[in-house]
C-alpha cells in the first residue's frame, strides 16, 4: 500500500492511507493531546536527559537509545507551553526504535520541564538553539546522522536548524518530516530559501492550502513529497485520527535513505 502511495507523493493530492476522518474539533490552535492508535508495541523506557543551550536555557528530554552508530530521530513538539514532549505517542517512538533509530523527544524551551520563554521557541533567533543542543547530545551519543520530525511550529525550529546547521558546525538532517506546516513554519526563514531534500509534508485536508501553495510556488520540480490526510486534526493529533499514519511515516523514512 505504501509503495503505491510513495510513487504518487510528488503531487499534493496524495492521501494518507486508511484515514479515519473524525475531525473532532481540531485546529491549528493546537488544542488536544495525542496518542498513536496506528502502531502497537511495548511502551519504551526513555532516559531523562538534560542539555543546556548556548544562551543558557536548560532543556529536558527523553532519550531512547539504540545500537552503536544508529541514526537518530529528533522530535520537536507542537506549540509550547500547551504541548510538550509527552504528546509524541510512545508506541510511535517504540516502533522507530524497533526500526533501528535512537530517538530524542525534547521539551522545547518554555514547555514541560524545560526552562526559558515559550514564545522564544518559535519566534526570533533563540529557538534554533534548542535543536543545536539536542543534536549535540545525539552526536555525543554516537548518532551517525539525524532525522528531524517537527509538528506545527516545531517545523519552525526544523527549518531554522536546517538552514543554519552547517554554519554552526552541526550536521544537516538526513531527512525531515513536517506535520501540519503552515505560515508559522516561516516565522524566521522562508521555505523558498530551503535547498534541501528529502522532506515530507504531512497535513490534514483542512490545512491543505499552505502546503499545496508551497508545492506550486517553491517546489515546481517535485523535489519534496506531500501526504494529505482526511479531516482536520492538527500536527501530532493526526496520530489519533489517521489509521496507519505512524507506519507510513516510518516507511517513508526507510524509502528516503
C-alpha positions in Angstrom: 0.0 0.0 0.0 2.7 2.5 0.9 4.7 1.7 -2.2 1.8 2.9 -4.3 1.5 5.9 -2.1 5.1 6.8 -2.4 5.1 6.7 -6.2 2.5 9.3 -6.3 3.6 11.5 -3.5 5.3 14.1 -5.6 1.8 15.6 -6.1 -0.1 17.4 -3.4 -3.1 15.1 -3.9 -1.6 12.0 -2.3 -3.8 10.8 0.5 -2.8 9.2 3.8 -3.6 5.5 4.0 -6.9 4.4 5.5 -7.9 7.7 7.1 -10.4 7.9 9.8 -12.0 11.3 9.2 -13.2 12.3 12.7 -12.3 15.9 12.6 -13.3 16.3 16.2 -12.8 20.0 16.8 -9.1 20.0 16.0 -7.5 23.1 14.5 -4.2 24.9 14.0 -4.6 26.3 17.5 -3.2 23.1 19.0 -5.8 22.1 21.5 -5.7 18.4 22.2 -3.5 15.6 23.3 -2.2 12.7 21.1 -1.8 9.0 21.0 -0.8 6.8 18.1 -3.6 4.3 17.6 -1.9 3.0 14.4 1.1 1.2 15.9 1.3 -1.3 18.8 4.2 -2.5 20.9 5.7 -2.3 24.3 6.0 1.1 26.0 9.6 2.2 25.7 11.6 3.3 28.7 13.4 6.5 28.0 16.4 8.0 29.8 15.6 11.5 31.1 18.4 13.8 29.8 19.2 17.5 30.2 21.0 19.8 27.8 22.0 23.4 28.1 21.6 25.7 25.1 24.1 28.3 24.0 22.1 31.0 25.7 22.0 29.2 29.0 18.5 27.6 28.9 18.3 24.1 30.4 16.1 21.7 28.5 14.8 18.3 29.4 14.0 15.4 27.1 13.6 11.6 26.9 16.3 9.7 25.1 15.7 6.3 23.7 19.0 4.7 22.8 19.8 2.1 20.2 22.8 0.3 18.8 26.2 2.0 18.3 26.1 4.3 15.3 22.4 4.3 15.0 20.7 7.1 13.1 18.8 9.4 15.5 15.3 11.0 15.2 14.8 14.3 16.9 11.1 15.0 17.8 10.0 18.7 18.0 6.6 19.0 19.5 3.7 21.5 18.9 3.4 25.0 20.4 4.8 25.5 23.9 3.7 25.7 26.6 0.4 24.0 25.6 2.3 21.0 24.3 5.5 19.2 25.4 7.4 16.0 24.6 4.7 13.8 26.0 2.4 14.5 23.1 4.6 12.2 20.9 2.9 8.7 21.0 5.1 6.3 22.9 4.2 3.4 20.6 5.4 5.5 17.6 8.7 6.1 19.5 9.0 2.4 20.2 8.4 1.4 16.5 11.1 4.0 15.5 13.5 2.3 17.9 12.5 -1.1 16.5 13.4 0.2 13.1 16.9 0.9 14.3 16.7 4.6 15.3 17.7 6.3 18.5 15.1 8.8 19.5 15.1 12.1 21.4 11.8 13.6 22.4 12.7 17.1 23.6 10.8 19.6 25.7 11.3 22.8 23.7 12.0 26.0 25.7 9.0 27.1 27.8 7.4 23.6 27.7 7.2 20.7 30.1 10.3 20.6 32.4 12.4 22.9 30.2 13.3 26.4 31.2 13.0 29.5 29.0 10.3 31.6 27.5 7.8 29.7 25.3 7.4 32.3 22.6 11.2 32.3 22.1 10.9 28.7 20.9 9.3 29.7 17.6 9.8 33.5 17.2 13.2 35.1 17.0 16.7 33.7 16.9 16.9 31.5 20.0 14.5 28.6 19.3 17.0 27.0 17.0 19.5 26.8 19.9 17.2 24.1 21.3 17.8 22.0 18.2 21.6 22.7 18.3 21.8 21.4 21.9 19.6 18.4 21.1 21.7 17.4 18.1 24.9 17.8 20.1 23.6 15.3 22.6 22.6 12.9 19.8 26.0 13.1 18.1 27.8 12.8 21.5 25.8 9.6 22.0 27.1 8.3 18.7 24.5 9.2 16.1 25.9 9.0 12.6 23.1 11.1 11.2 19.9 12.8 12.3 16.3 12.9 11.1 14.1 15.8 12.3 10.3 15.4 12.7 8.5 18.7 13.6 4.8 19.2 14.4 3.0 22.5 14.0 5.5 25.2 14.9 8.0 22.5 15.7 8.5 23.0 11.9 9.7 26.5 12.6 12.7 25.1 14.6 13.2 22.4 12.0 13.6 24.8 9.1 15.7 27.2 11.2 18.0 24.4 12.1 18.4 23.0 8.6 19.2 26.4 7.1 21.8 27.3 9.8 23.3 23.9 10.9 26.3 23.8 8.6 27.4 27.4 9.5 27.2 26.4 13.2 29.2 23.2 12.9 26.2 20.8 13.1 25.1 18.2 10.5 22.1 18.9 8.3 19.2 16.5 8.8 19.4 13.4 6.7 15.6 13.8 6.2 12.8 15.8 7.6 9.1 15.3 8.2 6.8 18.3 8.8 3.4 17.5 10.4 1.0 20.4 9.8 3.4 23.0 8.5 1.9 26.4 7.8 2.7 30.1 7.8 4.2 29.6 11.3 6.9 27.5 9.6 8.2 30.7 8.1 8.3 32.8 11.3 12.1 33.2 10.9 13.1 31.7 7.5 11.3 31.3 4.1 10.7 27.9 2.7 11.9 29.3 -0.7 15.4 29.5 0.8 15.4 25.8 1.6 17.6 24.0 -1.0 17.1 20.6 0.7 15.6 17.2 0.3 14.2 14.7 1.3 11.3 16.4 3.0 7.8 15.1 3.6 4.8 17.5 4.2 2.0 15.8 6.2 -1.2 17.8 6.6 -4.9 17.4 7.1 -7.3 18.3 4.3 -8.4 21.4 6.3 -4.8 22.8 6.1 -4.0 21.8 2.5 -3.9 25.4 1.1 -0.5 26.3 2.5 1.4 23.1 1.7 -0.2 23.0 -1.8 0.7 26.6 -2.4 4.3 25.8 -1.4 4.3 22.9 -3.9 3.2 25.2 -6.7 5.4 28.2 -5.9 8.6 26.8 -4.3 8.7 23.2 -5.4 7.9 23.1 -9.1 10.3 20.3 -9.7 8.7 18.0 -7.2 11.8 17.6 -5.0 9.6 17.4 -1.9 6.8 14.9 -1.1 3.3 15.5 0.2 0.9 13.5 2.2 -2.7 14.8 2.6 -4.8 13.3 5.3 -8.6 13.4 5.6 -10.1 15.5 8.4 -8.9 18.5 10.4 -6.7 17.0 13.1 -3.6 19.2 13.5 0.0 18.1 14.0 0.5 15.1 16.2 -3.2 14.9 16.7 -3.3 13.1 13.3 -1.9 10.0 15.1 -5.3 9.8 16.8 -7.4 10.1 13.7 -5.4 8.6 10.8 -5.1 4.9 10.9 -1.7 3.7 9.9 0.0 7.1 9.9 2.9 6.1 12.1 3.7 3.1 9.9 3.5 5.3 6.8 5.9 7.9 8.2 8.4 5.1 9.1 8.0 3.6 5.6 8.8 7.0 4.1 11.9 7.3 6.3 13.1 3.9 5.1 12.5 4.7 1.5 14.2 8.1 1.7 17.6 6.6 2.6 
